[in-house]
Amino acid sequence: MYSTGGKAIFIWILQTGEPLHIDAGNPRPMRAMNLSNALVQAGHNVVLWSSAFYHQEKRHRSIKEERIRVSDKLEIHLIPSRGYRRNIGVERLLDHAQLAFNLKKMLYRESHLPDVAFIGYPPIETAAVLVRWLARSGVPTLIDVKDQWPEIFLNVVPEYFKPLARLLFSPLFYFARRAIRESTGISVMADGFLDWTLEFIQRERTEMDGVFPLTSPCDQVSSQQLEDARKWWDAQGIIHNGRQRLCFVGSHSPAFDFRPVQEAARIAANSEMSPCEFVICGDGSTSSDLRAMMSNLPNVLFPGWIDRPKIEALAERCQGALAPYLNNDSFQRSIPNKVIDALSLGLPILTPLQGEVASLIDEYGIGIRYGTDTGRSLYESIQLLTKDPVLQKSMSQKACALYREKFSFETVYGRLVKHLEKMAHLDMRKQITVTT
């Protein structure tokens, strides 16, 4: 699937806050696992640096540093830190500071430096430590910017406190800009995110910068697994009978606004002419609030976490996928993974998002937007989609085609592997050409 571009190279990946190959429970791969697997498949040797603290489950994988051999081409280095109980707070900031300090101590004992490094951002501190460490040795680095840290911290601060907050966070702003500026190239999930990053550090785009969406491989599902999944949904009462149905599959978190979904479900529940079901799969920090919000709506169902066979079987029974993201600057500049997941399933997208996702919908006809700027409610959008089978089928076909062209795992990670191979052979003494 991937070209090695010549001899095997040695690559470091630093990516904290994500599941790892060593985690139990078959976690869904994110950037760290996906890139590691793609590089190993291409014949390269990988060391994956990550936190000993498991962000998703808020527990320690180890209380001390560990080096774990996963295969002959993949090794995981765990960096210890204190951990934290909440995603936002002083505890997490202290954890990241300690993580960076411990990473630096571990680096002093490294004798074999990589040919190239892929460095996750955030956390800011660890990225700043590793970028500078490798830059001093002439090792090219690609920094993977996935969040607008530390700018995003100011969004939750009242306007009159922002000058003080900016002063308090000034060390983070300094290290953030330093880390990105000192990296050889920038990796982002969408063009809008690259624009923000380049504005943040005030430099022009170079040939070492690239856009690599946060896509995941579509696990191979056997015909028997799919048939078993169909029977499972039948048992849940979600029958493949052409009924109007929308789905959401993912973590329940503050990133989503389900109030329009509640309103659409309420109208649909009281409509004899347009009954519609809403299947909200997954779990997360806002699950209890979400279930309470929908408690009096019999057409809203919560099956919990489902695996890939059940996801594909559910997609067969739905006319579209909900992507009810908050319309903030970070999501507007990105193409969130829920959108890419929907494309992979051939499901038209219903979302309020402006920015990058709105541009995709306008250009490729893969969904319908709702919200105040559109003059359309979610319920009205659902009616547009479900009352016109020709439109729904057309959007479904366009979604599949767009996924194959731009967002398939093979396409995205094939390009990323080649990009890193190119960087590994880069002469750091030469100035990088600026592209238009």
ZAKOLPA-630615 format. One line per field, with one value per residue (C-alpha): residue number from 1; residue in one letter; x negated, y, z negated. Coordinates in steps of 0.05 Angstrom, whole numbers, plus 5000, padded with zeros to 4 digits. Layout:
<pagus>
seq: (NUM; ...);
type: (A; ...);
x: (X; ...);
y: (Y; ...);
z: (Z; ...);
</pagus>
This chain:
<pagus>
seq: (1; 2; 3; 4; 5; 6; 7; 8; 9; 10; 11; 12; 13; 14; 15; 16; 17; 18; 19; 20; 21; 22; 23; 24; 25; 26; 27; 28; 29; 30; 31; 32; 33; 34; 35; 36; 37; 38; 39; 40; 41; 42; 43; 44; 45; 46; 47; 48; 49; 50; 51; 52; 53; 54; 55; 56; 57; 58; 59; 60; 61; 62; 63; 64; 65; 66; 67; 68; 69; 70; 71; 72; 73; 74; 75; 76; 77; 78; 79; 80; 81; 82; 83; 84; 85; 86; 87; 88; 89; 90; 91; 92; 93; 94; 95; 96; 97; 98; 99; 100; 101; 102; 103; 104; 105; 106; 107; 108; 109; 110; 111; 112; 113; 114; 115; 116; 117; 118; 119; 120; 121; 122; 123; 124; 125; 126; 127; 128; 129; 130; 131; 132; 133; 134; 135; 136; 137; 138; 139; 140; 141; 142; 143; 144; 145; 146; 147; 148; 149; 150; 151; 152; 153; 154; 155; 156; 157; 158; 159; 160; 161; 162; 163; 164; 165; 166; 167; 168; 169; 170; 171; 172; 173; 174; 175; 176; 177; 178; 179; 180; 181; 182; 183; 184; 185; 186; 187; 188; 189; 190; 191; 192; 193; 194; 195; 196; 197; 198; 199; 200; 201; 202; 203; 204; 205; 206; 207; 208; 209; 210; 211; 212; 213; 214; 215; 216; 217; 218; 219; 220; 221; 222; 223; 224; 225; 226; 227; 228; 229; 230; 231; 232; 233; 234; 235; 236; 237; 238; 239; 240; 241; 242; 243; 244; 245; 246; 247; 248; 249; 250; 251; 252; 253; 254; 255; 256; 257; 258; 259; 260; 261; 262; 263; 264; 265; 266; 267; 268; 269; 270; 271; 272; 273; 274; 275; 276; 277; 278; 279; 280; 281; 282; 283; 284; 285; 286; 287; 288; 289; 290; 291; 292; 293; 294; 295; 296; 297; 298; 299; 300; 301; 302; 303; 304; 305; 306; 307; 308; 309; 310; 311; 312; 313; 314; 315; 316; 317; 318; 319; 320; 321; 322; 323; 324; 325; 326; 327; 328; 329; 330; 331; 332; 333; 334; 335; 336; 337; 338; 339; 340; 341; 342; 343; 344; 345; 346; 347; 348; 349; 350; 351; 352; 353; 354; 355; 356; 357; 358; 359; 360; 361; 362; 363; 364; 365; 366; 367; 368; 369; 370; 371; 372; 373; 374; 375; 376; 377; 378; 379; 380; 381; 382; 383; 384; 385; 386; 387; 388; 389; 390; 391; 392; 393; 394; 395; 396; 397; 398; 399; 400; 401; 402; 403; 404; 405; 406; 407; 408; 409; 410; 411; 412; 413; 414; 415; 416; 417; 418; 419; 420; 421; 422; 423; 424; 425; 426; 427; 428; 429; 430; 431; 432; 433; 434; 435; 436);
type: (M; Y; S; T; G; G; K; A; I; F; I; W; I; L; Q; T; G; E; P; L; H; I; D; A; G; N; P; R; P; M; R; A; M; N; L; S; N; A; L; V; Q; A; G; H; N; V; V; L; W; S; S; A; F; Y; H; Q; E; K; R; H; R; S; I; K; E; E; R; I; R; V; S; D; K; L; E; I; H; L; I; P; S; R; G; Y; R; R; N; I; G; V; E; R; L; L; D; H; A; Q; L; A; F; N; L; K; K; M; L; Y; R; E; S; H; L; P; D; V; A; F; I; G; Y; P; P; I; E; T; A; A; V; L; V; R; W; L; A; R; S; G; V; P; T; L; I; D; V; K; D; Q; W; P; E; I; F; L; N; V; V; P; E; Y; F; K; P; L; A; R; L; L; F; S; P; L; F; Y; F; A; R; R; A; I; R; E; S; T; G; I; S; V; M; A; D; G; F; L; D; W; T; L; E; F; I; Q; R; E; R; T; E; M; D; G; V; F; P; L; T; S; P; C; D; Q; V; S; S; Q; Q; L; E; D; A; R; K; W; W; D; A; Q; G; I; I; H; N; G; R; Q; R; L; C; F; V; G; S; H; S; P; A; F; D; F; R; P; V; Q; E; A; A; R; I; A; A; N; S; E; M; S; P; C; E; F; V; I; C; G; D; G; S; T; S; S; D; L; R; A; M; M; S; N; L; P; N; V; L; F; P; G; W; I; D; R; P; K; I; E; A; L; A; E; R; C; Q; G; A; L; A; P; Y; L; N; N; D; S; F; Q; R; S; I; P; N; K; V; I; D; A; L; S; L; G; L; P; I; L; T; P; L; Q; G; E; V; A; S; L; I; D; E; Y; G; I; G; I; R; Y; G; T; D; T; G; R; S; L; Y; E; S; I; Q; L; L; T; K; D; P; V; L; Q; K; S; M; S; Q; K; A; C; A; L; Y; R; E; K; F; S; F; E; T; V; Y; G; R; L; V; K; H; L; E; K; M; A; H; L; D; M; R; K; Q; I; T; V; T; T);
x: (5000; 4943; 4879; 4815; 4780; 4715; 4683; 4719; 4714; 4717; 4775; 4796; 4869; 4888; 4963; 4994; 5067; 5084; 5096; 5036; 5024; 5013; 5081; 5135; 5205; 5190; 5189; 5202; 5136; 5121; 5062; 5007; 5029; 5051; 4985; 4944; 4980; 4973; 4898; 4886; 4925; 4880; 4819; 4795; 4773; 4813; 4806; 4872; 4863; 4926; 4951; 4954; 5019; 5078; 5118; 5183; 5190; 5156; 5110; 5035; 5009; 4946; 4920; 4849; 4817; 4822; 4798; 4844; 4827; 4891; 4857; 4789; 4804; 4844; 4825; 4865; 4831; 4877; 4862; 4886; 4927; 4974; 5040; 5104; 5178; 5207; 5191; 5190; 5155; 5090; 5078; 5072; 5024; 4980; 4983; 4958; 4902; 4878; 4886; 4840; 4789; 4788; 4783; 4721; 4689; 4703; 4675; 4607; 4601; 4616; 4557; 4593; 4628; 4682; 4677; 4742; 4793; 4869; 4888; 4959; 4983; 5011; 4984; 4943; 4888; 4868; 4870; 4825; 4775; 4770; 4769; 4711; 4673; 4676; 4664; 4597; 4577; 4601; 4660; 4719; 4786; 4858; 4904; 4976; 5021; 5090; 5116; 5110; 5071; 5060; 5109; 5166; 5155; 5175; 5243; 5270; 5246; 5294; 5275; 5253; 5206; 5173; 5114; 5096; 5106; 5062; 5008; 5014; 5011; 4953; 4902; 4947; 4953; 4878; 4864; 4921; 4894; 4823; 4841; 4878; 4827; 4768; 4801; 4782; 4853; 4925; 4978; 5052; 5120; 5148; 5127; 5162; 5121; 5057; 5079; 5089; 5022; 4983; 5018; 5001; 4926; 4926; 4891; 4906; 4924; 4867; 4862; 4851; 4921; 4979; 5052; 5067; 5139; 5153; 5181; 5180; 5177; 5243; 5236; 5251; 5319; 5336; 5404; 5418; 5400; 5446; 5503; 5495; 5495; 5560; 5593; 5569; 5602; 5666; 5667; 5660; 5722; 5684; 5708; 5685; 5753; 5740; 5762; 5734; 5673; 5611; 5550; 5493; 5434; 5379; 5359; 5410; 5372; 5380; 5356; 5428; 5493; 5551; 5605; 5626; 5628; 5674; 5720; 5721; 5736; 5792; 5826; 5816; 5844; 5908; 5915; 5957; 5937; 5862; 5839; 5764; 5716; 5651; 5599; 5545; 5489; 5428; 5415; 5376; 5372; 5439; 5478; 5520; 5540; 5555; 5599; 5636; 5646; 5678; 5714; 5785; 5772; 5789; 5757; 5687; 5648; 5581; 5550; 5483; 5415; 5418; 5364; 5350; 5397; 5455; 5436; 5440; 5505; 5534; 5513; 5554; 5616; 5603; 5613; 5560; 5510; 5513; 5451; 5477; 5410; 5406; 5395; 5329; 5267; 5229; 5283; 5296; 5223; 5221; 5254; 5274; 5269; 5345; 5352; 5300; 5332; 5399; 5367; 5336; 5405; 5438; 5483; 5503; 5482; 5528; 5488; 5489; 5414; 5390; 5320; 5284; 5342; 5391; 5345; 5344; 5420; 5427; 5375; 5389; 5463; 5451; 5501; 5546; 5529; 5577; 5573; 5587; 5542; 5578; 5650; 5664; 5676; 5649; 5719; 5730; 5663; 5683; 5747; 5709; 5665; 5714; 5772; 5730; 5700; 5665; 5630; 5611; 5583; 5544; 5514; 5496; 5460; 5423; 5402; 5371; 5335; 5307; 5282; 5246; 5215; 5192; 5202; 5189; 5137; 5094; 5094; 5080; 5029; 4996; 4982; 4959; 4911; 4881; 4877; 4837; 4792; 4777; 4762; 4716; 4671; 4674; 4608; 4621; 4566; 4607; 4661; 4731; 4765; 4827; 4888; 4946);
y: (5000; 5048; 5064; 5060; 5110; 5070; 5042; 5038; 5100; 5109; 5153; 5180; 5197; 5238; 5236; 5239; 5236; 5180; 5105; 5060; 4990; 4965; 4988; 4937; 4937; 4946; 5023; 5061; 5082; 5156; 5193; 5157; 5086; 5100; 5132; 5080; 5024; 5058; 5070; 4999; 4972; 5014; 4979; 5034; 5030; 5070; 5092; 5119; 5166; 5176; 5190; 5136; 5169; 5145; 5208; 5174; 5131; 5178; 5124; 5108; 5056; 5057; 5099; 5099; 5104; 5041; 5016; 4964; 4926; 4916; 4885; 4882; 4950; 4985; 5005; 5047; 5093; 5114; 5181; 5185; 5243; 5258; 5252; 5293; 5283; 5335; 5355; 5429; 5454; 5468; 5393; 5381; 5440; 5413; 5344; 5371; 5410; 5347; 5306; 5354; 5353; 5277; 5273; 5317; 5271; 5211; 5244; 5253; 5177; 5169; 5151; 5134; 5195; 5187; 5207; 5248; 5260; 5270; 5311; 5319; 5388; 5397; 5388; 5451; 5435; 5367; 5391; 5450; 5404; 5353; 5401; 5441; 5378; 5349; 5415; 5422; 5355; 5372; 5323; 5348; 5351; 5354; 5384; 5359; 5417; 5391; 5444; 5519; 5518; 5564; 5611; 5564; 5576; 5649; 5630; 5609; 5673; 5732; 5790; 5837; 5784; 5767; 5816; 5786; 5715; 5729; 5754; 5691; 5646; 5685; 5629; 5580; 5628; 5635; 5560; 5547; 5595; 5571; 5498; 5511; 5560; 5514; 5454; 5438; 5431; 5434; 5380; 5398; 5367; 5421; 5482; 5529; 5501; 5512; 5584; 5594; 5562; 5604; 5667; 5647; 5642; 5694; 5657; 5635; 5565; 5520; 5455; 5420; 5438; 5391; 5377; 5306; 5296; 5256; 5195; 5123; 5057; 5023; 4955; 4897; 4869; 4798; 4780; 4739; 4797; 4842; 4792; 4783; 4859; 4864; 4813; 4852; 4916; 4877; 4855; 4927; 4944; 4985; 4950; 4960; 4981; 5049; 5088; 5158; 5152; 5192; 5169; 5196; 5151; 5177; 5204; 5246; 5309; 5385; 5391; 5378; 5418; 5369; 5421; 5425; 5349; 5349; 5400; 5361; 5296; 5329; 5354; 5286; 5248; 5288; 5281; 5226; 5245; 5248; 5199; 5198; 5160; 5187; 5134; 5164; 5114; 5120; 5146; 5200; 5256; 5287; 5222; 5230; 5301; 5279; 5221; 5267; 5318; 5264; 5225; 5240; 5226; 5154; 5163; 5176; 5113; 5102; 5035; 5052; 5037; 4997; 4964; 4971; 4915; 4947; 5017; 4992; 4955; 5017; 5060; 5015; 5035; 5110; 5167; 5212; 5225; 5279; 5322; 5373; 5406; 5473; 5527; 5553; 5575; 5511; 5466; 5515; 5511; 5435; 5374; 5334; 5259; 5250; 5283; 5237; 5176; 5195; 5202; 5132; 5103; 5140; 5180; 5252; 5299; 5343; 5397; 5470; 5478; 5537; 5541; 5480; 5432; 5482; 5490; 5414; 5411; 5470; 5444; 5369; 5365; 5315; 5341; 5396; 5451; 5477; 5537; 5611; 5630; 5581; 5600; 5525; 5484; 5414; 5386; 5423; 5397; 5326; 5335; 5359; 5298; 5243; 5265; 5264; 5194; 5218; 5274; 5227; 5175; 5228; 5256; 5186; 5170; 5237; 5224; 5157; 5187; 5244; 5197; 5153; 5214; 5255; 5221; 5147; 5120; 5094; 5162; 5205; 5162; 5143; 5217; 5227; 5169; 5197; 5266; 5239; 5199; 5262; 5299; 5243; 5255; 5331; 5368; 5413; 5460; 5481; 5533; 5507; 5536; 5577; 5557; 5599);
z: (5000; 4985; 5021; 4979; 5023; 5018; 4955; 4889; 4845; 4770; 4746; 4679; 4665; 4604; 4593; 4524; 4503; 4551; 4548; 4560; 4587; 4515; 4489; 4474; 4502; 4576; 4574; 4638; 4670; 4675; 4705; 4665; 4680; 4751; 4771; 4735; 4771; 4839; 4829; 4805; 4865; 4910; 4879; 4832; 4760; 4709; 4637; 4611; 4551; 4510; 4440; 4387; 4367; 4409; 4425; 4448; 4385; 4336; 4309; 4310; 4358; 4316; 4258; 4286; 4354; 4396; 4464; 4495; 4558; 4598; 4659; 4692; 4724; 4670; 4599; 4550; 4499; 4441; 4407; 4334; 4307; 4249; 4287; 4280; 4268; 4315; 4386; 4367; 4305; 4268; 4257; 4332; 4341; 4285; 4316; 4383; 4351; 4315; 4378; 4415; 4358; 4357; 4433; 4431; 4379; 4422; 4483; 4450; 4449; 4524; 4567; 4631; 4661; 4716; 4788; 4780; 4725; 4725; 4664; 4638; 4616; 4564; 4511; 4522; 4473; 4499; 4570; 4552; 4517; 4573; 4631; 4601; 4580; 4650; 4685; 4649; 4678; 4748; 4747; 4789; 4753; 4775; 4721; 4723; 4701; 4681; 4633; 4626; 4561; 4525; 4561; 4543; 4469; 4478; 4507; 4439; 4404; 4397; 4443; 4387; 4359; 4426; 4420; 4353; 4379; 4439; 4391; 4348; 4408; 4441; 4426; 4464; 4522; 4524; 4524; 4573; 4625; 4613; 4623; 4689; 4716; 4701; 4734; 4806; 4828; 4805; 4811; 4802; 4815; 4862; 4901; 4852; 4795; 4834; 4845; 4770; 4753; 4803; 4778; 4706; 4721; 4777; 4832; 4903; 4926; 4948; 4987; 4920; 4896; 4911; 4900; 4875; 4850; 4787; 4822; 4799; 4835; 4849; 4816; 4861; 4842; 4863; 4891; 4829; 4782; 4822; 4820; 4745; 4736; 4777; 4732; 4671; 4697; 4713; 4640; 4618; 4659; 4710; 4772; 4844; 4868; 4900; 4839; 4833; 4788; 4771; 4732; 4690; 4673; 4627; 4559; 4522; 4504; 4497; 4570; 4592; 4587; 4585; 4572; 4646; 4647; 4587; 4620; 4686; 4648; 4609; 4673; 4706; 4646; 4650; 4726; 4755; 4825; 4814; 4760; 4753; 4707; 4679; 4660; 4616; 4606; 4561; 4491; 4457; 4406; 4426; 4434; 4371; 4390; 4461; 4439; 4391; 4448; 4492; 4436; 4458; 4532; 4552; 4621; 4592; 4579; 4542; 4561; 4528; 4561; 4625; 4666; 4741; 4764; 4725; 4752; 4824; 4811; 4779; 4838; 4883; 4842; 4840; 4889; 4859; 4804; 4751; 4740; 4689; 4673; 4638; 4689; 4659; 4697; 4684; 4715; 4771; 4792; 4790; 4820; 4757; 4758; 4752; 4820; 4851; 4817; 4849; 4918; 4911; 4897; 4954; 4907; 4924; 4868; 4828; 4791; 4771; 4784; 4825; 4854; 4882; 4876; 4905; 4965; 4975; 4973; 5021; 5070; 5069; 5050; 4993; 4942; 4915; 4866; 4814; 4766; 4762; 4821; 4867; 4848; 4839; 4776; 4768; 4774; 4840; 4865; 4847; 4886; 4947; 4944; 4927; 4970; 5033; 5046; 5109; 5071; 5014; 5062; 5100; 5036; 5013; 5078; 5075; 5003; 5022; 5082; 5042; 4988; 5039; 5073; 5013; 4946; 4951; 4903; 4959; 4995; 4933; 4898; 4964; 4975; 4903; 4906; 4971; 4939; 4880; 4926; 4965; 4900; 4875; 4935; 4929; 4924; 4865; 4887; 4948; 4943; 4954; 5015; 5000; 5040; 5061);
</pagus>
